[in-house]
Amino acid sequence: MQKGNIGVTTENIFPVIKKFLYSDHEIFLREMVSNAVDATQKLKTLAATGDFKGELGDLSVRISLNEKEGTLTISDHGIGMTAEEIEKYINQIAFSGVNDFLEKYQDKAEAIIGHFGLGFYSAFMVSKKVEIITKSYKEGSKAVKWSCDGSPEYTLEDADKKDRGSDIILYIDDDCKEFLQKSKIEELLNKYCKFMPVPIVFGKKTEWKDGKNVETDEDNIINSVEPLWVKAPSSLKDEDYKSFYRTLFPMNDEPLFWIHLNVDYPFNLTGILYFPRVKNNIELQRNKIQLYCNQVFVTDQVEGIVPEFLTLLHGVIDSPDIPLNVSRSYLQSDSNVKKIASYITKKVADRLQSIFKENRKEYEEKWDDLKLFINYGMLSDSDFYERAKDFALIKDTEGKYFTLEEYKKLIKDNQTDKEGILVNLYTTNKEEQYSYIEAAKAKGYSVIDASGQLDVPTLSMLEQKQDKTRYVRVDSDIVERIIQKEDTPKNNLSEEETDNLSEAFRSQIPAIDKAEFTVDVQSLGETSQPVLVTQNEYMRRMKEMSQFQQGMGFYAQMPDTYNLVLNADHPLVKRVLEEVEASTTKELKPVVSDLKGLQARLAALHQSQDKKKPEELTQEEKDEVQSTQKSISELQSKKKTIIATCAKDNAIVHQLIDLALLQNGMLQGAALDKFLKRSISLIK
């Protein structure tokens, strides 16, 4: 029996492994099984080249538990090892520079990637002792047994093993007993080894018999050695792809379509990416792309290799050219990674383009499921935008679909304003904004259905990229002002009448949390609605964009600003003005007279004082201006109070305001209750 020290002392190496390389304990099983698969694959290669002429026999990798002994064993019938190879590959850990390992790399875990074959040592994450019983495939080789309990010492002695291959026996540590549970091992094998290229056997299959599950004589093979992505696309049918998708994501709806990736230059990459039926929840759709390295599961956190918007896809990517660390869990920055990301983006765009050209009807039918993905891509990836702008669609409120260029041609003649700006109208909710949509249609205008989660940010992005183009929500103003063909006609009311009418309505707008209102009087024609609520396009859009873009929190904190538009031509609005004037003229007459006198006095004071420098003004002159301003303010407040008192009992004012708020879903709580009671009383 031989005893000795491992090339790099385990007093130092195991803490480094634990701290930097294998923070996730469960990875040990993947590494152990991967090593066994590698040994098996090497034997198959030797047989194919004629360097091994014996019988291959059973090449499966077998996993077995012995709860009584507290062991987990991984067995293979691969190339095995000689005593010299154990010394070289296990004891020395690395080939060259081994003595410099800790000094050079323990503070730079990422630097050891590709330098050392440390996969085997992940066993010590969960084991208090590890044994290797192995026999090389080479003729005349003797079986040997290596044993180490995690200390710097090991033993190496002859063993009794007839067949070639290796048995790795892990004596599971007391604080890792979950790895002696059959269910836990099944879970890990299904997670990491489901598609390894060599059969992985764990126990026997079971069947229901005499009221319970009993083991059969048939091996329980947990993996598919030839998953769909390694097969030639020409040999596969649609049902093959759908069936594989159900295997990967059994609870998901059927995918829209898929892309089979297969490239071997300038990097190696295979895989299948599926387009899921994405609706309105981006976050819940992520982490559905599984990354493999030679059919060994690595991670489903693929943001480092797949462009962000493509993380909405589902499926599998397999590449031996993606640089990984020894725990196979993190990606490095690498030129190949960037090339792969660019390649995948191009393949996705090409696939969408081909579907659009070959079967536009099918493409349009799937657009509502696709648009979130495509919009996300256009917003986040400039290269994808350049490709996607030709097959991105606009859907109008009639359910018709247009490309960006087609829609521009459709509305160009009718929706270009007097300044030569092409105005695109859109709605975010066809039901809530129905009246505004109908008003636009009455003018012959088209309205875009932008009810999707990323539709409005996408329209904002298009506005930046297209010349002399605006995108405006249909309820942001009266349609005549959104698309101005000529100067807006002024109302026929005097300034005094306009002020009184505005104050009558302004004073009765119910308080709404985080909302502010202005009142505007317009001449809209007798047949238009008497009162409308509109919202400033710029501020509303900034608040919406603040949900998606960092650094815009300022807008999110601001109150919503609305404009209550009064139609001075409508009979009901005229009636309100007549009633207000009839009820307040006598009381307002002296107030208005005094107010005009004070305003004239203030104007005269400013005119005379503007001729002097600030330092030339006396305190008496300054006090006179302040006193006059204060008197004006008091009279204005008195005037508002008189009008508000009158409007308070005016049912038409309240009814018109509430109808406008109700139309916009803004009438709630006590205000809604009052509206309902008032409506009933008016019916009586």
FENKAMO-V920313 format. One line per field, one symbol per residue. ss: DSSP state (@ for helix, = for strand, . for the rest). phi: phi as a letter, one per 30 degrees, with the letter a starting at -180 (. if undefined). psi: psi as a letter, one per 30 degrees, with the letter a starting at -180 (. if undefined). Layout:
ss = ???
phi = ???
psi = ???
//
This chain:
ss = .====....@@@@@@@@@@@@.....@@@@@@@@@@@@@@@@@@@@@@@...........======....======......@@@@@@@@@......@@@@@@@@...@@@@......@@@@@@@.=========........=====....======......========.@@@@@@@.@@@@@@@@@@@.......==========..==========......@@@..@@@..@@@@@@@@@@@........=======.....=======.......@@@...=====..====........@@@@@.=====.....=......=...@@@@@@@@@@@@@@@@@@@@@@@@.@@@@@@@@@@@@@@@@@@@@@.@@@@@@@....====....===@@@@@@@@....=.....======......@@@@@@@@@....===.....@@@@@@@@@@@...=====.....@@@@............@@@@@@@@@@@@........========........=====.@@@@@@@@@.......@@@@@..========...@@@@@@@@@@@@@@@@@@@@@@@@@@@@@@@@@@@@@@@....@@@..@@@@@@@@@@@@@@@@@@@@@@@@@@@@@@..@@@@@@@@@@@@@.....@@@@@@@@@@@@@@@.
phi = .cbacdecddecddddeddccbdceddedddddddddeddddddddddcidbcdddidcdcccbcbdddibbcccbccdibcedddddccddibdbiddcedddbdcbedddeicbdcedddeddbccabbccbbddddidcdbbcbacjddcbbbbdbcbdddjbcccccdddcbdddccedddddddddccdbddbeccbicdcbdbhiadbdcdddcdcbcdbdeddddedccceddddddddddbdccddddaabccabbadbcablbcccdddcbbdddcdhccccbbhicdcacccedcceedddddckbbbadcddbdddhcbccdaddddddddddedddddddddddddbdeddddceddcdddddddddcbdddeeddddbdccccddiccbdedddeddcedcccddcicdccdbbcadddcedddddddddidcbddcdddcddedddddddccdhbbcbddcdadddcdcdcaeddddddddddddddddddedcdddbehbbbcbbcbccjdddddbbcbbedddddddddddccdicdeddddddcbbcccddddeddddddddddddcedddeddddddddddddddddddddddcdedddddddddddddddddddddddddddddddddeccddedddddddddeciccbhddddddddddddddd
psi = kklakkekkffeeeeeeeeeeifjeffeeeeeeeeeeeeeeeeeeeeefgfkgakeajglkkkkkjeefhlkkjklhbfalleeeeeefeefelelgefgeeeeffgiefffkfekigeeffefefkfkkkkjlklfkkglkklkkkkgflfllkkllljkellakjjjkjkleghffggkeeeeeeeeeefgfgkgkkjkjalllljkhglkkkafkkjjfljfilefflkeffkleeeeeeeeeeeifgllklealkjkjkgkglkkllkkkjlikchjeefflhgkkkljhgkkelgigfffkkeffffllakkkkfgjkllfggfkklkkeeeeeeeeeeeeeeeeeeeeeeeeieeeeeffefffeeeeeeeeefjeeeeeefffgklkklffgkkkleeeeeeefeefgkafggkjjjklkfjeeegeeeeeeeeffglkkkjhflegeeeeeeeeeffkkhkkkkkfgflkfffeijflkkkllglleeeeeeeeeeeefgkkkkkhkkklkkkljfkfflkekkklkkeeeeeeeeffffklggfeeefklkklkjkkjffkeeeeeeeeeeeeffeeefeeeeeeeeeeeeeeeeeeeeffflleffkleeeeeeeeeeeeeeeeeeeeeeeeeeeefegjeeeeeeeeeeeefgggjlbeeeeeeeeeeeeee.
//
